[in-house]
């Protein structure tokens, strides 16, 4: 399975307030998101950002799929971390919400970032974190973390206690059973409207199929695949441009193989969803840069640091 997470870093957990007295308040072009789309947390934020239509209000800087610093962080984020924490010694990891006005980090805490995007910016009328649904959304989030992600990781661990692996697989299947029952009668996780719960659940299902499945046996994967409504839901959301267009399948695979410390099992050969169907063919490498070295894709617009574009060019040259 995946290697352990990079060394813990100080948590930046400032919040975006609703007025000037809060210090950080919502203002167009004031903030920037720094995301690596191969990272589940970054993917959640990217999908939420897209659903809310924040392209012109809150630019996004894309980072490499595999962290490029020796300590497991991103070289491009090091100046931000050092400006925000004197003599910062831990890895400069994504995701990051930064403040362009001060050149410092606002937050690295994904749940806070998601809530602030949903509550503090104009989301074109879409309410992804509705009042009164906070506990239900948080409950689905815990279900995803414990019943899908943690359970799948534990079920796929090589060696050790086989009884513990069986228990973890049973937990995963019970979670999918619950979701199957719920999604048989409703379009979304909490009803008929998309919320942050759907973003978290969809990303968890993507990870289950593209990462954790590789360490499960074929019988387990076939049982997972049998949840027809769950995977129909995953496909339906993947077809939505705010979801499928953010998939970086190659990046997810490279990040997994870089961090993975486990053995591949027979379940790797049993694909659940053909995610490639939902990935747009246009690559960021094909988009011209502006005079400042940033790439802007219009409708929706992503801002990608110029050095990433250079990496893409080198990759294309090596293929030719």
Backbone bond lengths (Angstrom), bond angles and torsions (degrees), N, CA, C in turn:
res aa  C-N    CA-C-N  psi(-1)  N-CA   C-N-CA  omega(-1)  CA-C   N-CA-C  phi
1 X - - - 1.456 - - 1.516 109.92 -
2 X 1.317 115.52 -175.62 1.446 120.34 -176.61 1.518 110.32 -64.59
3 X 1.330 112.94 148.73 1.451 118.25 174.39 1.509 109.35 -67.84
4 X 1.307 115.04 166.00 1.461 118.50 179.57 1.515 110.08 -65.13
5 X 1.329 114.96 158.39 1.450 120.50 -177.46 1.508 110.12 -65.74
6 X 1.365 117.90 156.45 1.450 120.21 176.29 1.523 111.00 -57.69
7 X 1.309 115.80 162.87 1.454 121.11 -179.76 1.518 110.56 -49.57
8 X 1.320 116.31 136.47 1.463 120.66 -177.75 1.519 110.42 -59.23
9 X 1.305 116.62 140.81 1.462 121.92 -179.27 1.519 108.97 -117.23
10 X 1.345 117.23 158.11 1.463 118.95 175.41 1.515 110.61 -55.90
11 X 1.316 117.46 136.93 1.453 121.60 -177.15 1.516 109.75 -86.44
12 X 1.325 116.21 121.70 1.455 121.64 174.39 1.525 106.62 -92.83
13 X 1.328 117.09 113.95 1.457 119.86 -172.80 1.526 111.99 -133.12
14 X 1.323 116.54 41.91 1.455 118.43 171.21 1.518 109.03 -72.50
15 X 1.313 116.49 155.43 1.450 121.76 -179.05 1.524 110.81 -117.69
16 X 1.320 115.37 152.91 1.454 120.92 174.55 1.527 107.48 -86.53
17 X 1.343 115.94 119.49 1.453 120.59 -177.03 1.517 111.94 -87.55
18 X 1.310 115.05 179.57 1.470 120.12 -177.17 1.518 112.17 -99.79
19 X 1.343 118.36 -3.14 1.467 119.97 176.67 1.522 109.27 -149.16
20 X 1.329 116.18 174.79 1.465 121.43 -173.96 1.522 112.56 -66.03
21 X 1.330 118.59 -22.08 1.462 120.59 -178.94 1.521 111.88 -68.87
22 X 1.327 117.11 -18.04 1.454 120.72 -178.83 1.519 113.69 -80.57
23 X 1.330 118.82 -2.71 1.460 121.07 -179.02 1.506 111.48 83.03
24 X 1.309 117.02 -68.45 1.461 121.98 174.32 1.527 107.93 -94.45
25 X 1.304 116.88 113.16 1.457 119.71 177.69 1.531 108.73 -128.75
26 X 1.310 115.43 155.80 1.459 120.72 -175.43 1.526 110.75 -66.67
27 X 1.325 115.20 126.40 1.460 121.62 177.26 1.524 107.64 -150.91
28 X 1.330 117.99 138.54 1.471 120.48 -178.57 1.525 111.76 -58.53
29 X 1.321 115.22 133.75 1.464 123.90 175.91 1.539 113.95 68.17
30 X 1.327 117.50 5.20 1.465 117.93 179.75 1.524 111.28 -73.68
31 X 1.330 117.73 -37.44 1.459 121.38 -172.08 1.522 110.94 -109.77
32 X 1.323 115.12 164.63 1.460 121.42 175.60 1.527 109.19 -142.16
33 X 1.320 115.46 139.90 1.458 121.97 174.06 1.516 109.22 -97.73
34 X 1.321 116.47 136.79 1.463 122.75 177.27 1.530 106.22 -117.06
35 X 1.324 116.41 111.53 1.456 121.41 -169.89 1.518 112.08 -130.60
36 X 1.330 115.19 145.99 1.458 122.91 169.36 1.525 106.58 -116.18
37 X 1.317 117.82 110.60 1.458 121.84 -169.37 1.523 113.67 -67.80
38 X 1.318 118.01 -11.11 1.466 120.20 174.83 1.524 111.48 -79.54
39 X 1.326 116.91 -12.68 1.467 123.30 -179.40 1.523 109.10 -90.09
40 X 1.333 119.62 128.32 1.465 121.35 -178.04 1.525 113.86 -56.24
41 X 1.333 117.48 -41.57 1.460 119.81 179.09 1.524 111.04 -63.39
42 X 1.322 116.50 -44.16 1.459 120.35 178.73 1.524 110.94 -63.98
43 X 1.329 116.93 -38.30 1.456 120.33 179.55 1.524 110.44 -64.24
44 X 1.322 117.72 -40.50 1.467 120.32 175.59 1.522 111.42 -57.82
45 X 1.319 116.09 -45.76 1.461 120.40 -178.40 1.517 110.78 -66.97
46 X 1.334 117.09 -40.56 1.465 120.79 -179.51 1.520 111.47 -63.10
47 X 1.328 117.18 -42.81 1.466 121.03 179.07 1.527 110.09 -64.78
48 X 1.330 117.31 -43.98 1.461 121.62 179.36 1.527 110.73 -62.17
49 X 1.308 116.02 -44.31 1.469 122.07 177.78 1.524 110.63 -57.62
50 X 1.306 116.28 -42.27 1.462 121.09 -179.45 1.529 111.74 -71.04
51 X 1.337 117.06 -42.71 1.458 120.46 178.54 1.531 111.59 -59.14
52 X 1.330 116.05 -35.75 1.456 121.01 -177.88 1.529 112.74 -83.35
53 X 1.334 116.84 -9.10 1.460 119.94 179.19 1.513 113.37 65.88
54 X 1.325 116.83 45.59 1.465 121.28 -174.41 1.519 113.83 -96.92
55 X 1.329 118.29 17.60 1.461 121.49 -174.12 1.525 113.10 -55.77
56 X 1.321 117.55 -43.57 1.456 120.82 -175.84 1.526 112.44 -86.25
57 X 1.308 116.56 -13.20 1.458 120.96 -177.29 1.523 111.79 -96.32
58 X 1.322 115.95 -38.77 1.469 122.22 -172.54 1.525 109.44 -135.28
59 X 1.333 118.48 95.62 1.463 120.66 -177.77 1.530 112.37 -66.96
60 X 1.329 114.72 157.47 1.463 122.69 -179.06 1.521 109.98 -123.11
61 X 1.314 116.70 128.04 1.462 122.45 173.75 1.520 108.02 -102.21
62 X 1.332 116.87 120.79 1.458 121.10 -179.50 1.521 110.61 -87.53
63 X 1.315 115.14 137.44 1.456 123.21 -179.87 1.525 109.89 -109.04
64 X 1.337 117.58 163.36 1.467 119.82 179.44 1.526 111.98 -59.49
65 X 1.315 115.33 151.24 1.464 120.56 179.56 1.526 111.30 -62.72
66 X 1.321 116.62 -38.19 1.464 122.15 179.56 1.521 108.16 -108.20
67 X 1.331 118.69 121.01 1.467 120.28 178.48 1.517 111.66 -50.98
68 X 1.333 116.02 137.31 1.458 120.19 -170.87 1.520 114.58 -106.65
69 X 1.326 118.05 6.48 1.461 121.09 176.09 1.524 109.86 -96.77
70 X 1.337 118.60 148.21 1.473 121.06 -178.39 1.523 114.27 -57.89
71 X 1.336 117.32 -26.62 1.461 120.21 -177.58 1.524 113.18 -89.41
72 X 1.345 116.91 6.66 1.452 120.03 179.01 1.508 114.53 92.18
73 X 1.328 117.31 7.59 1.451 121.41 177.98 1.519 111.76 -104.65
74 X 1.333 115.32 -169.20 1.466 121.97 179.50 1.529 109.94 -109.39
75 X 1.328 115.66 127.97 1.463 121.08 -179.60 1.527 110.62 -57.88
76 X 1.332 117.65 -41.08 1.462 121.46 -176.39 1.524 112.71 -64.27
77 X 1.335 117.62 -22.66 1.464 120.85 -178.34 1.534 113.10 -91.00
78 X 1.324 117.19 -10.56 1.456 120.20 -175.57 1.531 112.93 -56.89
79 X 1.348 120.30 -45.51 1.473 119.04 179.09 1.529 113.02 -60.10
80 X 1.324 117.25 -37.53 1.460 120.01 178.73 1.526 111.14 -64.92
81 X 1.318 116.45 -44.16 1.465 119.78 -179.71 1.524 111.22 -64.75
82 X 1.321 116.49 -41.28 1.464 119.04 -178.53 1.520 111.40 -70.42
83 X 1.332 116.71 -32.35 1.467 119.65 177.03 1.515 111.60 -71.99
84 X 1.319 116.77 -24.03 1.467 121.11 -176.06 1.520 113.15 -96.48
85 X 1.320 116.89 -21.62 1.465 121.83 -178.31 1.523 107.95 -142.02
86 X 1.328 117.12 110.52 1.460 121.65 -175.01 1.522 110.97 -57.68
87 X 1.333 115.43 127.60 1.466 122.53 -179.87 1.525 111.41 55.52
88 X 1.299 115.12 42.73 1.468 119.86 178.58 1.522 110.13 -56.90
89 X 1.325 116.87 127.86 1.470 120.51 -174.29 1.524 113.58 -109.00
90 X 1.335 118.53 -14.04 1.456 120.80 -178.76 1.506 112.28 -85.36
91 X 1.324 117.17 176.20 1.463 120.69 179.16 1.526 111.65 -69.98
92 X 1.308 116.46 148.34 1.461 122.70 178.30 1.526 107.93 -91.12
93 X 1.321 116.37 91.55 1.462 121.77 -170.47 1.534 111.30 -100.78
94 X 1.304 115.27 157.74 1.457 123.34 174.85 1.530 107.99 -100.64
95 X 1.327 117.92 158.42 1.470 128.67 3.53 1.519 112.60 -82.86
96 X 1.335 114.66 158.71 1.461 122.05 178.72 1.525 108.59 -137.69
97 X 1.316 115.71 136.81 1.465 122.23 167.09 1.520 106.46 -108.58
98 X 1.329 116.90 117.05 1.459 120.89 -176.42 1.519 111.22 -113.41
99 X 1.324 115.41 161.27 1.460 123.35 -179.93 1.522 107.99 -107.45
100 X 1.322 117.81 113.44 1.455 121.56 -179.42 1.524 112.28 -64.75
101 X 1.316 117.83 -27.51 1.463 120.74 -176.64 1.527 111.90 -71.18
102 X 1.330 116.78 -35.91 1.467 120.26 -177.37 1.525 112.79 -107.23
103 X 1.327 116.80 -13.29 1.458 119.89 -177.91 1.511 113.04 69.97
104 X 1.327 117.78 26.87 1.458 121.98 -178.34 1.528 110.30 -126.57
105 X 1.326 115.05 171.69 1.464 121.95 -179.11 1.521 109.94 -85.64
106 X 1.314 116.04 133.41 1.459 121.80 172.06 1.525 109.38 -85.56
107 X 1.342 116.37 -51.00 1.467 119.45 -176.15 1.525 110.82 -156.32
108 X 1.321 114.14 148.36 1.463 121.86 169.61 1.528 110.20 -120.20
109 X 1.323 116.59 8.92 1.462 122.30 -174.47 1.522 109.09 -95.69
110 X 1.317 116.71 108.85 1.466 121.62 -172.06 1.522 114.00 -56.84
111 X 1.328 120.87 -48.72 1.473 119.07 179.88 1.522 113.24 -57.19
112 X 1.349 117.38 -41.66 1.462 120.20 178.61 1.525 111.16 -64.57
113 X 1.326 116.48 -42.88 1.465 120.19 -180.00 1.524 110.49 -60.91
114 X 1.331 116.60 -44.93 1.461 120.63 -179.60 1.529 111.02 -61.49
115 X 1.312 116.84 -44.41 1.463 120.29 -179.16 1.519 111.32 -65.54
116 X 1.332 116.72 -39.68 1.461 119.28 -179.78 1.524 111.74 -69.37
117 X 1.324 117.28 -37.05 1.464 119.28 175.29 1.530 109.82 -60.49
118 X 1.327 116.02 -42.58 1.462 120.36 -175.38 1.521 112.73 -74.28
119 X 1.337 117.40 -30.12 1.464 120.07 -173.00 1.529 113.78 -102.61
120 X 1.333 117.78 -28.67 1.465 119.65 -169.05 1.522 114.89 -103.62
121 X 1.327 117.21 -7.19 1.458 120.05 -179.61 1.520 109.65 -120.62
122 X 1.320 115.37 157.16 1.451 120.56 178.30 1.522 109.15 -72.72
123 X 1.319 116.36 111.63 1.455 120.88 -176.67 1.507 114.29 -98.18
124 X 1.329 116.62 32.04 1.468 120.62 179.07 1.528 111.83 54.83
125 X 1.339 116.17 35.49 1.453 120.43 177.89 1.512 115.18 84.53
126 X 1.340 118.63 -6.35 1.469 121.64 -179.52 1.530 109.86 -86.90
127 X 1.307 116.54 129.40 1.460 122.34 -179.80 1.528 109.22 -110.52
128 X 1.310 116.25 99.38 1.458 121.10 -178.13 1.533 112.99 -88.16
129 X 1.323 116.31 -12.13 1.476 120.27 179.77 1.524 108.31 -133.94
130 X 1.338 116.37 66.11 1.469 120.81 -172.23 1.527 112.47 -64.94
131 X 1.328 114.59 146.32 1.458 121.00 176.81 1.528 109.11 -60.27
132 X 1.316 115.30 135.21 1.452 120.50 179.73 1.517 114.04 92.31
133 X 1.344 116.88 -15.13 1.471 119.90 -179.13 1.523 112.26 -104.92
134 X 1.322 117.23 7.36 1.459 120.35 -175.07 1.529 112.88 -58.53
135 X 1.329 117.29 -45.65 1.474 120.26 -178.29 1.521 111.48 -66.11
136 X 1.328 116.32 -39.76 1.470 119.54 179.36 1.525 110.75 -65.34
137 X 1.323 117.29 -40.35 1.468 121.04 178.33 1.522 110.36 -65.06
138 X 1.322 116.90 -43.36 1.466 120.38 178.29 1.530 111.06 -64.51
139 X 1.328 117.32 -35.59 1.464 121.03 178.45 1.529 110.62 -64.01
140 X 1.314 117.16 -44.49 1.467 120.19 176.85 1.526 110.10 -62.48
141 X 1.335 116.78 -38.44 1.460 119.99 177.78 1.517 112.22 -60.29
142 X 1.332 116.97 -44.45 1.471 120.37 177.76 1.522 111.13 -65.87
143 X 1.321 116.35 -36.72 1.461 120.49 176.80 1.520 110.86 -61.07
144 X 1.321 116.23 -41.88 1.463 120.81 178.77 1.526 111.41 -65.14
145 X 1.331 115.76 -45.28 1.461 120.03 -176.87 1.523 112.00 -67.44
146 X 1.322 117.48 -44.80 1.456 121.23 -173.42 1.525 112.49 -91.75
147 X 1.328 116.04 -43.98 1.459 119.82 -174.10 1.514 114.37 -83.48
148 X 1.341 117.66 -21.69 1.470 119.87 178.85 1.527 110.44 -111.91
149 X 1.332 116.72 -64.72 1.473 119.96 -172.43 1.531 112.00 -64.93
150 X 1.333 116.95 -56.54 1.462 118.82 -178.13 1.520 110.99 -63.72
151 X 1.337 117.19 -44.46 1.467 120.47 -177.88 1.520 111.22 -62.32
152 X 1.343 117.86 -41.34 1.461 120.95 179.93 1.523 111.17 -67.00
153 X 1.323 116.53 -40.42 1.469 119.78 177.18 1.527 110.86 -61.29
154 X 1.309 115.73 -46.10 1.467 119.97 -177.76 1.524 110.84 -68.05
155 X 1.333 117.07 -38.63 1.468 120.30 -178.97 1.518 111.93 -67.01
156 X 1.321 116.99 -25.80 1.455 120.41 -176.98 1.514 115.17 -98.18
157 X 1.321 117.79 3.29 1.455 120.30 179.99 1.520 110.58 -68.74
158 X 1.316 115.39 134.89 1.466 119.92 179.30 1.523 110.15 -85.15
159 X 1.317 115.58 146.22 1.459 120.12 -179.64 1.515 111.41 72.75
160 X 1.323 116.10 -172.44 1.452 120.84 176.91 1.517 113.06 75.86
161 X 1.320 115.11 -151.64 1.451 123.09 -171.88 1.529 110.05 -86.28
162 X 1.333 116.89 113.69 1.463 120.44 179.75 1.523 111.43 -67.12
163 X 1.336 117.65 -30.86 1.457 121.04 178.25 1.530 110.34 -64.17
164 X 1.323 116.83 -39.21 1.466 120.71 178.74 1.522 110.40 -65.99
165 X 1.335 116.60 -37.77 1.469 119.79 177.82 1.528 110.29 -66.19
166 X 1.321 116.37 -40.95 1.464 119.88 178.41 1.531 111.35 -63.90
167 X 1.319 116.18 -39.90 1.466 120.20 178.29 1.526 110.95 -64.16
168 X 1.326 115.84 -41.49 1.468 120.05 179.26 1.522 111.08 -64.85
169 X 1.331 116.69 -41.52 1.466 120.00 177.84 1.528 110.43 -63.26
170 X 1.327 116.70 -39.80 1.464 120.13 177.90 1.525 110.67 -62.63
171 X 1.337 116.71 -38.79 1.470 120.88 177.01 1.518 110.73 -63.12
172 X 1.325 116.53 -44.58 1.461 121.10 178.44 1.523 111.08 -60.21
173 X 1.324 117.30 -45.73 1.465 120.98 -178.34 1.533 111.63 -67.38
174 X 1.336 117.36 -36.92 1.464 119.88 176.56 1.526 111.17 -64.58
175 X 1.324 115.88 -38.70 1.463 120.14 177.79 1.522 110.96 -63.96
176 X 1.317 116.25 -44.34 1.463 120.20 178.13 1.525 110.82 -66.35
177 X 1.332 117.95 -34.79 1.466 120.86 175.58 1.530 110.68 -60.46
178 X 1.326 116.15 -44.56 1.462 120.67 179.22 1.525 110.87 -62.28
179 X 1.324 115.92 -45.04 1.463 120.00 179.27 1.525 111.17 -65.66
180 X 1.325 116.14 -37.51 1.461 120.83 178.42 1.533 110.12 -61.10
181 X 1.315 116.52 -45.19 1.464 120.71 178.85 1.519 110.78 -62.08
182 X 1.334 116.44 -42.55 1.463 120.11 -177.91 1.525 111.51 -68.99
183 X 1.328 117.33 -44.52 1.469 121.14 -175.21 1.529 112.62 -78.21
184 X 1.320 116.87 -8.14 1.466 119.59 175.00 1.517 111.57 -70.88
185 X 1.344 117.48 -21.86 1.458 120.77 -175.45 1.520 114.22 -121.91
186 X 1.334 117.36 2.05 1.458 119.55 179.30 1.520 110.02 -148.72
187 X 1.330 115.22 156.06 1.464 121.37 -174.55 1.526 112.64 -76.39
188 X 1.325 116.58 -34.70 1.464 120.92 -172.72 1.532 110.29 -125.79
189 X 1.307 115.43 174.71 1.466 120.20 -173.82 1.525 112.65 -61.17
190 X 1.348 116.72 -35.02 1.463 120.06 -176.71 1.523 113.19 -116.90
191 X 1.311 117.12 14.89 1.465 119.12 -178.99 1.510 111.13 145.95
192 X 1.317 115.65 -130.20 1.468 120.38 -176.56 1.516 113.34 -111.39
193 X 1.345 118.45 0.68 1.458 122.01 -179.47 1.522 110.18 -118.71
194 X 1.326 116.39 140.47 1.457 121.55 177.06 1.525 110.75 -65.71
195 X 1.327 115.83 138.26 1.460 122.30 173.52 1.523 108.53 -137.31
196 X 1.329 115.27 -179.35 1.467 119.79 176.16 1.526 111.09 -61.27
197 X 1.325 117.91 -23.50 1.467 120.56 177.32 1.526 110.44 -62.09
198 X 1.323 117.40 -38.93 1.462 120.85 179.83 1.520 111.55 -68.83
199 X 1.319 116.28 -37.33 1.467 119.76 178.25 1.524 109.79 -61.87
200 X 1.331 116.44 -46.79 1.467 120.63 -179.40 1.525 111.10 -64.68
201 X 1.323 116.35 -44.38 1.464 119.82 -178.82 1.515 111.22 -64.68
202 X 1.313 117.76 -44.00 1.468 120.55 -178.71 1.525 111.16 -62.43
203 X 1.312 117.25 -44.83 1.468 120.19 179.43 1.525 110.17 -63.53
204 X 1.325 117.56 -37.56 1.468 120.80 177.55 1.525 111.25 -63.70
205 X 1.327 117.55 -38.50 1.459 121.14 178.19 1.526 111.14 -69.77
206 X 1.311 116.83 -37.79 1.471 120.23 175.34 1.524 109.86 -59.73
207 X 1.323 116.54 -46.46 1.464 120.30 -179.99 1.525 111.44 -65.07
208 X 1.323 116.77 -38.38 1.458 120.64 178.90 1.526 110.63 -59.12
209 X 1.333 117.20 -41.97 1.466 120.91 -176.68 1.519 112.57 -82.22
210 X 1.331 118.08 -38.55 1.464 120.44 -172.88 1.528 113.65 -91.69
211 X 1.335 117.71 -16.81 1.475 120.35 -177.17 1.533 111.31 -123.80
212 X 1.330 117.24 -63.81 1.471 120.38 -170.76 1.524 112.63 -68.35
213 X 1.316 117.16 -31.04 1.472 120.74 179.92 1.526 111.66 -56.15
214 X 1.305 118.00 -31.10 1.469 121.79 -175.87 1.534 112.62 -64.62
215 X 1.312 117.28 -16.17 1.467 120.18 -177.33 1.527 112.78 -111.83
216 X 1.329 115.96 10.20 1.460 120.58 177.90 1.522 109.98 -107.05
217 X 1.328 116.87 154.89 1.463 118.56 178.25 1.530 109.95 -77.97
218 X 1.316 116.01 165.56 1.469 121.40 -174.33 1.524 111.72 -62.36
219 X 1.329 117.21 -37.00 1.464 120.27 -179.52 1.521 111.00 -63.09
220 X 1.333 116.50 -42.03 1.463 120.46 179.16 1.525 110.97 -64.69
221 X 1.328 116.53 -42.35 1.465 120.02 -179.04 1.526 110.55 -65.87
222 X 1.325 117.77 -38.88 1.464 120.09 177.43 1.533 110.71 -61.97
223 X 1.330 117.12 -37.45 1.464 120.06 177.36 1.527 110.63 -67.85
224 X 1.319 116.61 -37.88 1.470 120.95 177.06 1.528 110.34 -65.52
225 X 1.321 116.50 -41.82 1.462 121.77 -179.04 1.521 111.63 -63.85
226 X 1.321 117.65 -26.20 1.453 121.74 -176.24 1.522 115.06 -67.36
227 X 1.317 118.46 -5.40 1.466 121.36 178.60 1.526 108.44 -85.90
228 X 1.313 114.02 83.73 1.469 121.70 -168.64 1.523 112.99 -61.36
229 X 1.328 118.38 -43.77 1.460 120.76 -177.33 1.527 111.65 -71.00
230 X 1.329 116.68 -33.49 1.468 120.60 178.87 1.523 110.32 -62.22
231 X 1.327 116.61 -47.25 1.466 118.88 -175.78 1.522 112.06 -79.47
232 X 1.336 117.38 -25.04 1.467 119.20 171.38 1.532 109.74 -65.44
233 X 1.312 115.71 -39.31 1.472 122.02 175.45 1.531 110.30 -61.49
234 X 1.336 116.80 -45.72 1.468 120.48 179.62 1.522 111.33 -60.96
235 X 1.334 116.87 -41.47 1.465 120.53 178.35 1.526 111.40 -67.27
236 X 1.320 116.52 -40.07 1.458 120.80 -178.72 1.530 110.52 -62.32
237 X 1.316 116.96 -43.31 1.459 119.42 178.08 1.521 111.65 -70.77
238 X 1.329 117.07 -36.07 1.467 120.01 178.55 1.523 111.04 -61.08
239 X 1.342 116.72 -30.69 1.464 120.83 179.27 1.524 111.97 -74.19
240 X 1.336 117.11 -16.39 1.464 121.30 176.37 1.530 107.92 -73.55
241 X 1.341 118.78 131.36 1.470 119.89 -175.62 1.518 114.25 -59.08
242 X 1.326 118.26 -28.46 1.457 119.68 -179.94 1.525 111.97 -70.92
243 X 1.311 117.80 -21.02 1.465 122.44 -179.31 1.532 111.03 -98.28
244 X 1.335 116.74 -65.68 1.454 120.09 -173.11 1.507 114.54 -60.28
245 X 1.327 118.18 -33.60 1.460 120.24 -177.34 1.517 112.65 -70.70
246 X 1.335 117.63 -11.45 1.471 120.52 179.56 1.534 112.46 -95.77
247 X 1.327 116.95 -2.79 1.460 119.74 -179.77 1.523 111.52 -71.42
248 X 1.309 115.69 128.20 1.472 121.94 172.89 1.530 106.64 -118.60
249 X 1.327 114.96 81.81 1.468 120.02 -174.02 1.512 112.22 -65.03
250 X 1.320 116.47 -41.39 1.459 119.62 177.89 1.529 110.28 -62.88
251 X 1.335 116.15 -41.73 1.457 119.90 179.14 1.517 112.22 -65.33
252 X 1.326 117.46 -41.05 1.465 120.94 178.07 1.527 110.13 -60.87
253 X 1.337 116.55 -43.37 1.467 120.60 -179.93 1.525 111.01 -64.18
254 X 1.333 117.02 -44.34 1.470 119.83 -179.14 1.527 111.25 -67.00
255 X 1.314 117.09 -40.38 1.466 120.16 177.98 1.528 110.55 -63.27
256 X 1.338 115.78 -41.76 1.465 120.22 179.59 1.521 111.13 -63.07
257 X 1.333 117.44 -47.66 1.465 120.05 -177.10 1.529 111.50 -67.92
258 X 1.325 116.95 -27.79 1.463 120.10 178.09 1.519 111.52 -71.83
259 X 1.335 116.22 -38.28 1.463 121.13 -175.05 1.520 113.70 -94.70
260 X 1.330 117.71 -16.64 1.458 122.07 -171.11 1.526 112.02 -69.02
261 X 1.329 115.68 138.19 1.472 120.91 177.56 1.533 111.03 -125.31
262 X 1.317 117.36 10.85 1.455 120.45 -176.20 1.516 112.44 -110.63
263 X 1.318 114.59 176.18 1.458 120.95 179.63 1.522 109.87 -92.31
264 X 1.342 115.87 141.83 1.457 119.78 176.37 1.526 109.20 -75.86
265 X 1.336 115.47 138.95 1.466 120.78 -177.93 1.523 110.19 -112.24
266 X 1.328 115.88 178.12 1.466 121.30 -174.70 1.523 112.62 -65.24
267 X 1.333 117.21 -22.78 1.456 120.42 179.40 1.513 113.43 -64.13
268 X 1.324 117.51 -18.34 1.463 121.11 179.67 1.521 111.35 -60.85
269 X 1.330 116.91 -26.37 1.464 120.85 -176.84 1.527 112.82 -86.08
270 X 1.335 116.89 -5.51 1.469 120.41 -176.20 1.527 108.77 -105.03
271 X 1.319 117.13 87.75 1.452 120.67 -179.16 1.527 110.52 -71.89
272 X 1.326 116.19 136.25 1.458 120.85 -178.90 1.531 110.60 -92.57
273 X 1.319 116.91 -50.13 1.467 122.25 -179.75 1.517 109.09 -124.99
274 X 1.334 116.88 137.59 1.462 121.26 173.43 1.530 107.91 -84.90
275 X 1.318 116.08 83.16 1.458 121.03 -174.71 1.525 112.52 -64.82
276 X 1.330 117.19 -24.33 1.463 120.36 -178.53 1.523 112.07 -60.05
277 X 1.312 117.28 -27.05 1.467 121.05 179.48 1.524 110.91 -59.79
278 X 1.318 117.37 -28.38 1.455 121.60 -172.40 1.523 113.69 -100.07
279 X 1.334 117.43 -1.65 1.460 120.98 -177.76 1.521 109.50 -90.64
280 X 1.341 119.27 124.94 1.468 120.68 178.63 1.522 111.42 -63.55
281 X 1.308 116.15 148.05 1.464 120.42 -175.91 1.517 112.72 -76.16
282 X 1.333 117.56 -26.44 1.454 120.25 -177.97 1.512 110.42 -69.49
283 X 1.311 115.87 128.21 1.457 121.37 178.69 1.515 109.81 -99.13
284 X 1.350 118.63 148.34 1.460 120.45 174.81 1.517 112.63 -56.02
285 X 1.341 116.61 -24.53 1.458 119.69 -179.42 1.533 111.54 -67.59
286 X 1.331 117.30 -20.99 1.455 121.01 -176.44 1.521 112.73 -87.25
287 X 1.343 117.67 -1.62 1.447 121.16 -172.77 1.522 109.88 -100.18
288 X 1.346 119.31 130.12 1.463 121.26 -177.34 1.520 111.92 -67.47
289 X 1.323 115.67 148.66 1.458 121.38 179.60 1.521 110.26 -90.05
290 X 1.347 116.09 155.06 1.453 119.70 174.13 1.523 109.08 -86.45
291 X 1.320 117.03 -175.32 1.466 120.43 -173.63 1.528 113.26 -67.51
292 X 1.346 116.87 -19.56 1.462 120.12 -179.83 1.523 112.98 -90.71
293 X 1.335 116.86 2.99 1.453 119.55 177.65 1.502 114.32 85.99
294 X 1.338 117.63 14.31 1.441 121.38 176.71 1.518 109.96 -106.62
295 X 1.320 115.47 148.62 1.455 121.39 178.60 1.522 108.03 -100.91
296 X 1.315 117.47 129.83 1.447 121.49 179.75 1.512 109.02 -120.14
297 X 1.336 116.60 117.24 1.449 120.99 175.14 1.518 107.96 -98.81
298 X 1.298 117.05 122.56 1.452 120.65 -174.87 1.522 110.26 -90.54
299 X 1.341 112.27 135.35 1.467 121.79 172.76 1.515 116.33 65.26
300 X 1.381 119.71 67.06 1.447 126.54 -3.92 1.519 112.74 -83.40
301 X 1.339 115.79 162.53 1.469 121.24 -175.84 1.512 110.11 -101.35
302 X 1.311 114.86 125.14 1.468 120.85 172.81 1.518 106.97 -111.79
303 X 1.315 117.26 142.83 1.458 121.57 174.96 1.522 107.55 -109.36
304 X 1.311 115.48 120.32 1.460 121.33 -172.50 1.524 108.88 -122.21
305 X 1.308 117.98 128.82 1.450 120.76 -176.65 1.516 111.71 -60.34
306 X 1.331 115.11 142.61 1.457 121.32 -171.99 1.510 114.11 -60.97
307 X 1.329 116.24 -31.14 1.460 117.07 -178.37 1.525 111.46 -70.01
308 X 1.337 117.64 -25.76 1.457 119.66 173.96 1.519 109.06 -68.62
309 X 1.316 116.51 -40.03 1.459 120.01 177.37 1.533 110.46 -60.03
310 X 1.342 115.80 -38.95 1.458 118.96 178.04 1.517 111.32 -63.23
311 X 1.340 116.18 -38.50 1.470 119.74 176.72 1.515 110.86 -61.83
312 X 1.339 115.64 -41.70 1.466 119.56 178.69 1.523 110.64 -61.34
313 X 1.344 115.74 -41.86 1.459 119.51 -179.66 1.513 110.94 -63.02
314 X 1.337 116.20 -41.61 1.451 119.26 178.98 1.527 111.45 -62.43
315 X 1.351 116.06 -39.16 1.446 120.65 179.81 1.518 110.77 -64.25
316 X 1.352 115.72 -42.80 1.468 119.16 179.52 1.513 110.77 -65.27
317 X 1.356 117.40 -38.52 1.462 121.09 179.30 1.530 111.24 -64.98
318 X 1.331 115.77 -36.87 1.473 119.06 -179.11 1.514 111.57 -68.72
319 X 1.334 116.73 -26.30 1.469 120.17 179.26 1.506 111.91 -77.09
320 X 1.337 115.94 -29.13 1.470 119.94 -175.62 1.507 112.23 -82.47
